[in-house]
């Protein structure tokens, strides 16, 4: 069987290293663990991969209370109690109250791409419990005795914002890739995908201002790709054709989202910092 060949999509541009990591994960049938700062396209990668493989995408956003069991199924006792109280439906049929989670649906559907988003929000036991379920490729619904067996291993993309260390045993069983923040050439291509008719002058000035802003000292959250695209969109709608990094930078709130960062920006402007030539 030839090595899979993921090359991104018309709306999701990739680097050669990212393509290599994705194709490695597909070939080995292992989860792809993707790290990178917010706004580098981790979630969009799963969407692009699902589209390129013509698979449905199942999204599992992880929270601090998430358990691996939640991804398999949940028994909706609250709904059953409600139906029992108000006489809506046959409460003896337990299967009516078994709700498949995203991992359970991936096992049932067969060919599917599963995005497990922001895994580092969960507790330390979650990553290893998760891979245990993925390795087994089957589970039993305790309340009914039904066994769900996956006929095909789902394509799994796991994202992390590097907010906490993940267990070594978990890391050994994944293919890892760190998405670097795009260099200016790649970012220009990304912007062109979203704003194909953007005037060259505004594009050049926006890129210069954006990267200079990211270099300002003291920023806790540097503006990301999605924020650049949104900022350019509002510049176009406002009919602004020229920008530079100064205290009157238009629509700053589209780029900077923290009060501390707005203070750091103001202090930098008072010191007379300007865009590098």
N, C-alpha and C positions, 0 to 999 in steps of 0.2 A: 504494500500500500504506500503510495507516495506521501511525503510529508505535507500536512495541511499548509495552505497558503493564504493567510489573512493579510490583506493589503490596505485595510481601512475602507472607507466609503467616500462617496463624493462630498458628504457633509462632515466627515471625521478624518482629519489628516493625521498620519502617523509618522513615527521615526522608524528607522531600520531596527533599532534595538527593541522597540516595543513590538514590532511585527514578529521578531525572532522569539520573544518571550511568549506571545500568544500562540504561535505555531508550535512551540515546544510543549506548552500545556495541552494543546489539542492532541498532539502526537502521543504524549504520555498518559492522556486522560486523567490529568491531575488538576486540582483547583489552581487558578491563577490568582496570586495575591498581589494586588497593586497598591503601592503607596505613593504618596506625593502630597504636596500642600493643596489645600482646597482651591478648586478652580482650575486644576490641571487636566480635567477631562476623564477622571476615573469612572464615574458613573456613565458618562457618554460612551466610554469604551465598551461597556457591556451592551449598550443599545446598538452600537455599530456592529459588534460581533454577532449579536443575535440576528440583525438584519442581513449581514453577509452570509450567514449560515441558513437563512430562511427558517429560523426557529422563533417560537414565542418567547418573550422575555418575562420571567417571573421575578418580581422585585421583593426582597426581604429586607426592609430597613431595621437595623439592630438598635435596640434601646438598652438602657442600663439593667432592665428587668428581664431581658430576653433570655430564654433557655432553649437548648437544642430541641427539646420536646415540642416547643411552640411551632417549630418549623415543620414538624411531622403532622400533627393534628391537635385540635383542642376539642374537649367535650363540653358543649355549651349547656351547662347545668342551669344557668340563669334562664335561658329560653325555655328549657323543659319545665322548670318550676312555674314560669309564666303561663305556659300552655296548660299545665295541670290545674292551675288556679282558675283560668278563664275558659277552659274547655275547648281550646283551639288545637285540633289535631290529636293524633294517637300518640300519647306520651309513652306507650309501651314499646314503640319502635325506636330503640336507642340510636339506630343508624341515622335518623333524622337530625340528631343533635351532634353528630360527629362532623366537624368542619376541618377539611384538609388545610394544612399550612402550605407555604410556598415550596418547601422541600418535598412534602407529601404529594403535592400536585405535580412536581417535576418527576417524581418516581412514577406516578400514574400515567402521565402524558407520553412518556418516552422521550422523543427528541425535544429538548427544551434547554434554554439557557437560563441559569439561575444567578441573579445578582444578590450577593449578601453584602449589604452596604454598611460601612463603618463598623467593622467587627470589633474594633478596640473600645467601643462603648459598653460592651458586655463585660461580665465578670471573668475572672481568670480561668474558670472551668469551661466556659462556653466553647473556645476554639477546639480543644481536644474532644469534647463531647460531640461537636459538630462533625469533625472528621471521622469519628467512630460511626456515626450514622451514615455518612457518605461511603465509608468502606463497606459496610454491611449491605447496602443497596436494598434493604428490605426492613420492614418493621411490622409489628402486630398491634392492632387496635385493641387495647386491653378490655375495653367495655363490650366489644362484640366478638372478639376472637378472630376477626378478619385479618388476613395477612396481605400486606401491600408489597409487591415485589417489582422492582424496576427492571424492565427488559433492556434498557439502554442507559448508560451512565450519563447524567446531565452534564452539560458544559457549565462549569462553575467559575464565576468571577467574584473575588472577595476584595473589597476595598478597605483601606486603612488610612487614617490621617496621622499615624505614628504618634498617637497620644499616649500610648502605653506599650510596653514590650510584650510580644506574643511568645507563647511557650516554644521551646526548641523543638519538641516533638511535633508540634503543629507546623512549624516552618520547614522541617525536613520533608514533609509530605506535600508541599506546595511548590509551584514554580513562582519565583519572585521577580517582580520588576518595580523599580522606582522610576516614576515619571518625572523627569526633569522639567523645570519650567521652560517653556519654549523660548529658544533664541529668537532674535528679531526677525530673521528671514522666515522661519516657520510661522511665527506669530503673524507676520504680514500675510502669508498665504491663508492662515485661518481667518483673519479679518476679511480678506477678499471673498471667502466662501459666504460669509454672512452679509457683507456689504459690497457686492460686486461692482456697483456703480459709484463707489466712493471716490471723490476727487483725489488725485495723487498728492496735491499739496496738503490737504487736511490729513490724509493717511500718514504722510511722513511726519508732520508735526505732532499728531496724536501719538504715534509710536514713540517718538523722541521724548515727549512729555511723560507718557506712561512709564517708560523704563527709568527715567530720571526720578519719577515719583517713587517707584519701588526701591530706589537706592537711598532715599532719605533716611537718616538715622532715627531710631526710636519708634518706628512703626511696628506695632504688634501684629497687625494683619495687613500684609501688603496686597494691593489690588490684584485680582486674578484675571484670567482670560475672559470669563463670562462678564466680569465687570467692565472690562475694556470694550467688549462688544456692545454692552448696554450704553456705555458712556458715548460711544460714537453714534449710536442710534439716536440719542437725545440731542447730540450736537447737530446732526443732520436735520432733525425735525425743527430745531430752533433756528436753522439757517446760519449757523456759525461756521465760518470757513477758515478760521485761524485760531490756534491755541498755543499757549506756552506756559511753562511752569512758573507761576507767580501767585501772589496773594489773591488775585481776582480770577483764578482758574474756574471756568464755568462748570456748573453741575458737579461740584466736588463730592457731593453726597452719593453720587453713583459709583464713585471709586473708593472712598474711605468710609468705613462703616462703624468705626469705634470712636468714642469721644476722646480717648487718650491719643488716638492717631490724629485726630483733628488738631489737638493741642500741639502735638509734635510737628505737624505740618506748619502751623502758624509760627512756631518758634524757628523752624528752618527758614521760613520766608523772611522773618525779622532779621535773621543773620545774613540775609542777602544771597542765599544759595540759589543758583540758576542752573538751567539745563546745560549739561556738558556739550561742548561743540563736537 
